[in-house]
Amino acid sequence: MSRSPRIEFAVGAFLLLALASLMVLAVASTNGRFGLGGDGAYPLKARFAAIGPLRINAPVKIGGVAVGHVQSITLDPQKFDAIVTLSIQGDYKDLPADTAAGIYTSGLLGESYVGLAPGGDPETLKPGDELYLTQPAVDLMQLVGKYMFSGGGKPGGDAGDASETDAAPVDARDELPTDPGAPAPSDEPTP
């Protein structure tokens, strides 16, 4: 059985196209990093009480601009805090020592990222330093649950609070300003 050169060329072109798309997918999923090092990045550590859905390789942003990624996440066995190691690009090595870190979410259901807010300290962070000003991740489901089961967010706390139920009714006349020369209000209805 003889094969047509056109069919062989089409199959070869299809295979090359499939391999090229796999390469594009591989580069896109690693954000262009191949783990070869030498990119001038330096590590910083941050301690969080809760990290939520934060994952390794999540972006680190300053003002919405990616300046690094999450390198590793470990647990401190003494304090039971999450220690997040950030890999910051070498272009941003002069971050102030009082830089704050927080875990945020892009949109309502988007990916989590670490947001940095540089402070005003003249001293800069050195590779391996720890960021002490941190804000843990906000658990959206926990917030919704608290709102739903707290009585609709009424001010003053719980709906069964004794201070609200035992209070005497307020007479509207008690709230009116009184003029010393004006006659006293009467309890009789006016015709």
C-alpha positions in Angstrom: 0.0 0.0 0.0 1.5 3.3 -1.0 1.1 6.5 1.0 0.5 9.9 -0.5 3.2 12.5 0.3 0.4 15.1 1.0 -1.0 12.9 3.8 2.4 12.4 5.3 3.1 16.1 5.2 -0.3 16.9 6.8 0.3 14.4 9.7 3.9 15.8 10.2 2.6 19.4 10.3 -0.2 18.5 12.7 2.4 16.8 15.0 4.7 19.9 14.9 1.7 22.1 15.7 0.7 19.9 18.6 4.3 20.0 20.0 4.5 23.7 19.6 1.2 24.2 21.5 2.5 22.0 24.3 5.7 24.2 24.6 3.5 27.3 24.7 1.4 25.7 27.4 4.5 24.7 29.4 6.0 28.2 29.3 2.7 29.8 30.2 2.1 27.6 33.2 5.6 28.4 34.6 5.2 32.1 34.0 8.3 32.0 31.8 10.5 30.6 34.7 12.3 27.3 34.1 13.9 27.0 37.5 17.4 27.7 36.2 18.1 30.5 38.7 20.5 33.3 38.0 17.6 35.8 37.6 18.9 38.0 40.4 15.9 37.3 42.6 16.3 37.4 46.4 14.2 35.7 49.1 12.1 37.5 51.8 10.0 35.7 54.4 6.6 36.7 55.8 4.7 35.1 58.7 0.9 34.8 58.4 -1.7 33.5 60.7 -3.8 32.3 57.8 -2.9 32.0 54.1 -6.2 30.8 52.6 -5.9 29.5 49.1 -2.4 30.9 48.5 -0.2 28.6 46.5 3.4 28.2 45.5 4.2 30.4 42.4 1.4 32.8 43.2 2.4 36.3 42.2 3.8 38.9 44.5 2.6 42.4 43.5 3.3 46.0 44.4 0.6 48.4 43.3 -0.8 45.7 41.0 2.5 45.0 39.2 4.1 41.6 39.6 7.5 41.9 41.2 8.1 38.2 42.2 6.4 35.0 43.2 5.8 32.7 46.2 8.8 30.4 46.4 7.7 28.1 49.3 5.2 27.8 52.1 6.1 26.1 55.4 4.6 25.8 58.9 6.4 27.0 62.0 6.2 24.1 64.4 6.3 26.3 67.5 3.9 29.2 66.7 1.9 27.3 64.0 2.1 30.2 61.7 2.5 29.9 57.9 5.9 31.1 56.8 5.8 32.2 53.2 9.1 32.7 51.3 8.8 35.3 48.6 11.2 35.4 45.6 11.5 39.1 44.7 13.1 40.2 41.4 16.5 41.9 41.7 15.1 45.1 40.2 13.2 45.7 43.4 16.0 45.0 46.0 15.6 48.4 47.7 12.3 47.7 49.5 12.0 49.6 52.8 12.4 47.7 56.0 8.9 48.5 57.1 7.2 47.0 54.0 3.9 45.4 54.8 2.6 42.2 53.2 -1.0 41.0 52.8 -2.7 38.1 51.1 -5.4 39.3 48.7 -7.7 37.8 46.0 -8.0 39.1 42.4 -11.7 39.7 42.1 -14.4 37.7 43.9 -13.2 34.2 42.9 -9.8 35.0 41.4 -6.4 33.8 42.3 -4.7 34.7 45.6 -1.5 36.8 45.6 0.8 38.5 48.1 0.5 42.3 47.9 3.4 44.4 49.3 3.0 47.9 50.5 6.4 49.7 50.8 6.8 51.9 53.9 9.0 54.9 54.4 11.9 53.5 56.4 15.3 54.5 54.9 16.8 51.1 55.7 16.2 48.4 53.1 15.4 44.7 53.4 18.3 42.3 53.0 17.9 38.9 51.3 16.4 36.5 53.8 14.9 39.2 56.0 11.4 38.8 57.5 8.4 41.1 56.8 6.9 41.7 60.3 3.8 43.8 59.1 1.5 41.2 57.7 -2.2 40.8 57.1 -3.7 37.3 56.8 -6.0 36.1 54.1 -9.7 36.9 54.5 -12.0 33.9 54.3 -14.9 35.0 52.2 -17.1 32.1 53.2 -16.5 32.8 56.9 -17.5 36.4 56.4 -20.7 35.5 54.6 -21.6 33.0 57.3 -21.0 35.6 60.0 -23.2 38.1 58.3 -26.0 35.6 57.6 -26.2 34.2 61.1 -25.6 37.4 63.1 -29.0 38.9 62.6 -28.4 40.8 59.4 -25.7 43.1 60.8 -27.9 45.1 63.2 -25.8 47.6 65.2 -25.6 46.8 68.9 -24.9 43.1 68.6 -27.2 40.2 69.2 -31.0 40.6 68.7 -31.7 39.1 72.1 -29.5 41.6 74.0 -31.1 42.6 77.3 -30.3 46.3 76.9 -32.6 46.5 73.9 -35.5 44.4 75.1 -35.7 45.8 78.7 -35.6 49.4 77.7 -38.7 51.5 78.5 -40.6 52.9 75.5 -39.6 56.4 74.6 -42.3 59.0 74.5 -41.9 61.3 71.5 -42.7 64.4 73.7 -39.7 63.6 75.8 -37.5 64.4 72.8 -39.0 67.8 71.9 -37.1 70.8 72.9 -38.8 72.8 75.7 -39.2 76.6 75.7 -39.5 78.1 79.2 -42.2 80.5 78.1 -44.2 77.8 76.2 -47.2 76.1 77.8 -46.6 72.6 79.0 -47.9 69.8 76.7 -51.2 68.3 77.8 -52.2 64.7 77.7 -55.7 65.6 76.5 -56.4 65.3 72.8 -56.8 68.5 70.8 -60.1 69.0 69.0 
